[in-house]
Amino acid sequence: MKKIILSLLVLTITFSLFAMGAEETNDGSIRIGVSKLMSHAALDAAEKGMQDYLDSTGLDITYDFQNANGDISSAGQIAQKFKDDGADIVVGVATPTAQALANVFMDTPVVFTAITDPVDAGLMSNVNGDEGSNIAGVSDLSPVEEQIKLFMDITGAKTIGNVYASGEANGVVLMNLAKEAVEKNGGTFVEAAVANTSEVMMATQSIIDRVDAVYIATDNTVIAALASVAEVCKDSGKPLFSADPSGVEGLDVLISWGFDYYSIGTETGKVIEKILSGQEPGKIGTVYLTDPSDFELWFNLDNAKDLGIEIADEYLDMAAVIIENGQKIEK
């Protein structure tokens, strides 16, 4: 009799725990798993913009924010975790995390953000979308040619250096675009490849004596170590351009021109909202930001003075932010 009572008690407790778990995971909220490649100003802003927009819609959403810390294998583990947890939508912030999610989820919507070229990354065959596909998202393709021309015009530089992540599709695409732009403007391009952020300073040092200036694209691995690039450029008296304004404050970066990544996040939230309203991801495709208000142009006049570079008023009139006498002046 005691054995029977004990068995019934165990079954009752087990059933109760199962019921509690079912109640917690089936509360009616939409489960969104967000996998970010690493934490730096741009990707953090994209993540925040997405969440703020979705929170403003009144949708009942439960988030699972995960950070791969720049590790590709971790990105794969996060993707599997989201699948095991039964996520309703998954979001890849940057190329490797989106690729990892796409490899695991065949039916669940996969939304990418802050990716330069989703076709080159293998996420879709057409930027306008693939019929029946579960993938859509937002690109952060920068106006690389215009950036390079502005940089060369202002500095007079003829040889431009670039550090990029050879293992990230985004980094390779941007490096090739920068090389093409430099050569189109009659310059010489010198690149250095890295595998991770710890190699960025050494890679910059390896090319700094062979270049007139350094251009850094929206390469996540390199942007995460932008302070190291700025230090090397400052010590060598070479101007630095960053295509990501979100992380340049306090650094010796002469020019920064690129996206407001919070806006990238807002557009990502809108893509998710469309999917939740019934639109097929494959019919949404890739969203590109083209409104001038989504871009910011920064000039650091303190750094310009140190370098002996004068920036014409016609350029300063275009700026959203100017750094002068250690102060940030927003126009």
Salt bridges, closest charged atoms under 4 A:
ASP44 OD1 - LYS36 NZ 2.58
GLU47 OE1 - LYS36 NZ 3.23
ASP52 OD2 - LYS48 NZ 2.73
ASP64 OD2 - LYS81 NZ 2.61
ASP85 OD2 - LYS81 NZ 2.77
ASP88 OD2 - ARG31 NE 3.53
GLU145 OE2 - LYS184 NZ 2.65
ASP153 OD2 - LYS149 NZ 2.88
GLU249 OE1 - LYS328 NZ 3.51
ASP252 OD2 - LYS234 NZ 3.63
GLU267 OE2 - LYS270 NZ 3.33
GLU330 OE2 - LYS328 NZ 3.97
